[in-house]
Structures are given as C-alpha cells and as structure tokens.
Amino acid sequence: MSSKYLNLTWRESTPSITRKNKNNDSYYESSLSIIKSFSKLINYPFNKNTSFKTTLIRYTDKLLTECGNDTWPEFFKEPEEPAKRTVDDGNYTDWIGYGDISMSPYDTAWLAMVPSKTYKESGSAADFELAFPQCFTWLLEYQESSGSWSGTGPGSIAPALSGLLALGLFRSRSGRYFEDNLQELGFSLGQYNNAFQMTIDYLRVTLNDWNIDDLDMVGFELIIPYHLDALEKLEPSISFDFPDKARLLEENQRKMSIIPLEAIFALAAKKQPITIVHSIEAFCNTFEMSRVQNEGFQAINGCYGSSPAATAAVLIHASRWDDKGYEFLKKILERRPSYSKTHGCVPTLCDVGIFETAWVTHSLSGIMLNLSEGNGFKRNKSGVKQLLEKNNAFIEYLQALLKEANGKLRWVSWDNRIPADVDDTAVARWLIRQFDANSECDLDLLIRSFYNGKYFITFPVERTFSISCNAHALSLLILEYEKAKIKGIESMSFPVMTKSGIAQKVKLEGMIVSVADFIIEKRSKDSIWTDKWNKSPGYPTFKAIDILLSLTHHPEFLNALNSLDSSGLLKFCRETVEWTLKTQHEDGSWGEPSKNAMGNLEETSYFVRLLKTSSIYYTGDKSIRKSISKGQEYLKNHLDEAMNTPGYFHNSEPYLWINKQLYTMPRVIKSSMIAALWEN
C-alpha cells in the first residue's frame, strides 16, 4: 500500500461497492460463466494483443475465484456462510480449512512415526505396522542425495531430525520382523541402511556448522532438543555433539522454565486459546500426552494446534488411541495435491485460510481501489464490475469472521484452540475500513490485546517481535487517525497497561509515534529489516518502507519521531532504497536463487513494490524507474507460467515463509506479483 491509500481525502468520496441481492441467482450464474470462459485461457498465455492491464485483471479474477471456491462451494453467493464454520457452536466436525500451501517433510516424518491402533494397544513387535505407511515410504523414496529432505542450512535441521527419528523407531518397534516389514513396504535392508546413515552424516555436518542465532523457526528451542533427546533414547542410541549444543540446551531450559504448564492446562479447561498446542510434540517427555486429549486442546475436527506433527505426537504418545486425531490426519493426507510428491505428504500448517484470504485481498486492495475510481476502466464494465463484486464478497467474509470471533482473528479458519493475532486482525480491519464506508473499528480491543506500550506483539508471551505485524498495525492506526480528523475528532486516547499493571491513557498520536520509532530502531546496519514470519528481508523491508514514507504527509508525527523531519525521514528511507538497487540481480530479480533464475518471484515482487512506493517520493530518479522496469520485466517473463502451472511455486521457487519448517504460499505470492506489475 502506498501513502496514497492512507490519504482519506480522496477515499471518503469513493462509492461503496455493493453486490447484487443474495437471493438473485443472476450474479452466481454470471460468475460461473466468467469462470468457464476464463478456464479456456488457463493453459496458455493471454493474447499478445490484449492490453497488459486487462491481462492482470483477468489473472486477478482467476485468483479471487480460486480463493473463493476453495473457501466454500458457493462463496460468492453467501460469503458469510463459511464464517459460521469457524466456531464450535456449528459442530462442523468435517471442516478442515482451506488454502494453498506446500507440503512438509518435518510433519510427514511425524506421521511416519504413528503406529497402527492394534500395535499401540498390544505393544507386540508381531503386531507392528504403521498407521500411515505412505509417509514412511515417502521418506525413503524422496530423500535428497545430501541426506536431507529440505535443502541445506539451519532450516533443514528439524526435518532431518524428525526423519531420522521415524527411521529409527521403525527398526526398534519392528524387532525381529524388521526386514520383513521393510520388504512389505517395498524396500531392502540396504536401502534403509543407506538412508539412515546418510541422514546421520548430513546432520553431523550441518549441526557442526550451526549457529543457533541463524535459525528462528517456530519453537525451535523446544523442538530440536526434544528430537535430540528422543534419538539418544533409541536402541541403538544416536547422539550428536556440536559447538552450539550447550547454548541450545540452555535456551531450552530457559524457555521451559517460563512456560506455566499448569496455568496452561487451567486455561485449556476453560477452552481458552493457547499457543503451545501448535508445537505440542516438543512436550512429549514433559507431561503425559493424555492430558491434552480433551476439547481444551483438541479442535472439534480432531486436530491439535492446526499441526499434523502435533496431532501425530498425541496419537503416538498418549496412553489411549485418538480416533478423532487419526481421522483428521487421514483427511489431510487425502487432500494432498498431486503435484507435491517430492515435498512431503502433509503441510506444516493444516489450514492457512484466514491468513491467505487476508493477504491476497490486502495485496490486491490497491488495484481494487484504483478500479473502483474508474481509473482507466469503466466501473460498470462487465469484467471490472464482477471483479469488484468478488472483492466485496471477501470483505463481507472478513466482517463475518470478525463478528463470529468477537473482534479478533487468527490465521486458521477453523481451529478455535489457536489464539488470535494482531497481524490477521489488523489487516482484516484495515481492509474493511477501506471498502465499507459504514464500518466501525474497535481500536480499543486491538490495543488492549496486543499493544505493550511500545509496539504490537503478535501473540502473548512471544519470544521475538515482528516488524511486518507492526507495519500492518501502524497502517491501521494511521487510517483511523485520518478518519477521525475528517470527522473533526481532534484526539483519541486509549487505556494501555503499564509494566506495573496500571492502566494509563495514551493518545493515538503518541502510539503512532511509538510504533514508528520502534520500526526505525530495528533496522539493521545494512539498512534493511528482518522478520519472524518470512525468511526474506524483502517482506518486512517493503512493509516498513511503505508505512514510513507515508509519514512524510504527517509533520505532526515527524516532530516527535527521533528528531527526524520530513527530509531526515526521506534520507533514512533512501538508504534502504540504495541497498535495494544494489542487490538486484542482472536478470532483474532479487533474492535467493530459484530453479529458473538468479532470484525468485516472491522476493522480486516485494522489492518492486518497495521501489514503486519510493518512486512517488523520489520523483525523477531514473535509477529507481530503471530498476522497477527490470524487475517488472522479470515478473512478466514468468507470469503466465506462474499463474497457470499447478505446483509452480511448490516445485520451482524457494520456500520463504517460516513455521516449524519453511513453507510457501502460492496464492499470496501471485497476488504480490500482480500488485507489483499493476500501474495506476
């Protein structure tokens, strides 16, 4: 979003977008017609005679259609309906969420450890068989030549450890039937031994080179020590010594000491959302897993923490078999896309529904606002009109979600055991305020829940902060500040809890300055930002520069902002622009290599968007414009293939989003590409 989208002067006069009456089937039928006619174009590029902006509109329509249909079969007729499936009251036990996400070797290995119900109840080697043998088969079939299952570097450690543990448990549980069980799955002892030793060798080298400061995966200080301990308990034992092991174990003990487990169980008993349920596999040796087999931890559809690994851990370690968890994992396996074979059988997040919806809509918001103004296209033109109606359906969906969730959103669409976060909540509220002139925003709830007096936390008791989350929250604060000004409201104050536990009134303006100061303060010496949710510096750096440059329109903030006036802020941001210009590859891309280029599409889209915003403030700078053109040309060259090839981002592009292992979000990347290529 450029600063233009924060200027309410023009936006307040923009007509609201209204869909046809929900009882009128003409809208649904016309949508189907558009989808059918558009599907003819899926397997080949658009006609070269068609204007490029029209091409982008068509791809935008295709993307929104995909997102909507994946959410709910009749999403564009009743966008509020799927929101009802996100709460327990509806008892929709078959609702497993939605979203396009890559598969995970780490979680697949955990499913490969789950024994059958018969073996779990008897414990006899003669009864041993796997609940999900296809996951174990995947480990032996798709191990990389290096011994890893997920590339190289720190992000490959957890998948390799879980894969090794799955291989080791298969042998120890099989006993004297080990070779027979291998043969039943179609593998020889030699194949197994080779895979086993390759994994050990890979881990010894990788762990020896590992600086734990270079890894910020979700819960790594809990998850990796658990795996190391479990491997030492195998027969025969496997142990790893490496330079940073002592420091890792110290961090593990520190983290464990501050997790109030009994308080967490008390909260779960009241069905209060808790964060550790997502990484419950790290606690298999800490408490009896049967303690989590209740509705305080387990979602109504059987999942634990929206995590296949966590769900598998309960099946493995709880004293009694978990039928609901087993059935859920079966459904996740059945949903596996055909193009994901080499990357695992299950995703690292069972559901990314709300996250995907909000981020796609957020990236495309500038285009929608542009089209609603009639900029270059008539608003009542058939394709544009239907595109705007689809966008409005997503706004209605987000509004319904907020209503069902009592004002705060989480990233999953169905698991009420996952707590709400500031990121999804702020992005959704920002979108609603942009497109619904009659909407209201409960800033007080957002501030009470997530503002710590200096910046916004993502979740309670988080280990590290997020720059992108704070950029999104700051964007919403500024939007509300500007709306208040238009209404003649001079100042708004909100109660903020201090460290001493006393609520103190803080003005909105002061909060804006505080968060902006925090973002400025956290820039690295290289003039970029890093983040806990995306491996690429492009993602948080684009978000930070976008919002900071918009502050040049607000001298009242700059007066209190680290002594930076307008020119000082422009100079500060220019240093980041210079870094961006210098790091562009010769082929026009940015970032780490993909299969097709020196960089990749996701990071390139972020940096192009950063420079597009920058070009508004550094007018006449030919170096910025030249860099944008090169970056856009690179994106154009891959646009048709990326938009139309199933599994393109799963198979050809690096995984940059961070969870317990790296993953990719194709629809989010596609929306960012479209935003980077769109010219107002």
C-alpha angles and dihedrals in degrees: 000000000000124000087264089075090055094055105096095186092086098028097059090064094051110112114243116250113245127190123215120270109293091232091058108095092193091087093052093046093049089049090054089049091053091048093050095048092044093050089068088068097050098093100048139037122273119267109282090225091061113097113256092235089057088051090054091049090053093049090047090053090049092050095049090046091053092049093047096046091047090052097052134343093242098028097140091053098045111015092166093059100077090050087068089062091062095075131066094235092078092054092216095167093170094056106110100166132242146247139113110265135154123256122257129228089196095057093037089057090053091054087049088062096055110107124209120271090249093056093044091056097043103031089206119140088219089064096045118132134135126257090216108025091167089069092054089047089052091056092057096040100047106035110133120242089251092061093253129110097206113038123267137305134053093313090065095058100083094046091049092049093049091046092051091047090052091051092047095048091051090059097043094047094046094057111175090354091064099111092040091054091048092051091050087059091048100255135118127225089248092056091050095047091048093052091045095051094042090056093049092049092048093050094048091056096041096045091047090057095041123118105192089215087069094064126069103165117151109280095347092148087061102033102048095048089050091055093046090053094046091051091052089055093055122105106266095028121235118203133177127203119191137159097260097041095101092049091048092051091047090054089047092053091046092051093045090051093058097046106097097212098177090048088050091053089050091052091047090053086061090047092247112161113253132188102218093067088077090062099031091136088075089065099054090113095038102064139357108281091219086076090073096050094103139087091267090071106017121072117230091255092057101260127128116218096336085283128123089200093052091046091049090049091058091049090051102042108028112098092235129050116259110220094180093051091048093050091049093053090049089056092049091052092049090054093055110128116241093234095060100072098120095049103053142281101264135031125247088238117042091207134017096170106132092035092053094044094049096044095047091048091045094053091048095044094095091055092048092050089047092051093045088059089054092241103173094337131066111248093223093051106123100242094042094045093052091045091054090047090053091050089051090052089060090050089053089049092052090048091051091048092053090050093050092045095048095248104313129085134209126202096251122073099217117016108096090185089073112086124235119259135208094238100062091036095052095044092049093048092047090053094047092050090050097052106028112059091189097053126112129214124217098212090165091065092048093049095045091049103042114011114097098187095270109039142348121276119213096218133359114273094012120168098221137021129242125228094195091053090052092048090054093047092047090051090056092047092053091047091054091045091054093046090051090051091053090052090050095251104145100192141004126199131195133192111251122188113235125212089261089060095251120130113234128189112243125187118236090236091056091049091052091051092047094053092043090050089051092052092048091048094053097056112119126239087260089063094248137102132234127205142202095231103049128037093214119086085213094076100056093031092056091047093048096047091046094057098036094053090052088062090071085080089061112062088170088070096040091059089067099034110106089298090295115145121190094279091045092053091047089052091048092051092043089066088061091047090053091052089051093051092049095050098053112116123235092256090057096257132117133213138027119341125279126197090266106037151018088262135014141255098246097054092039091055091053095050093044089053090048091053093045089058091044092052089065091060101035096048119189094020104144094190091061093047092047092050091048091051092051092048093047091048089055091050091047092052090059100032101098094044093046094047098043108032114089110231095011095137092039092057110024108033133062120259109243108163114099129229129120083319133007116277140172133234107205098187092049090052092047091053091050091051091052091049091050092052098044115101120197 
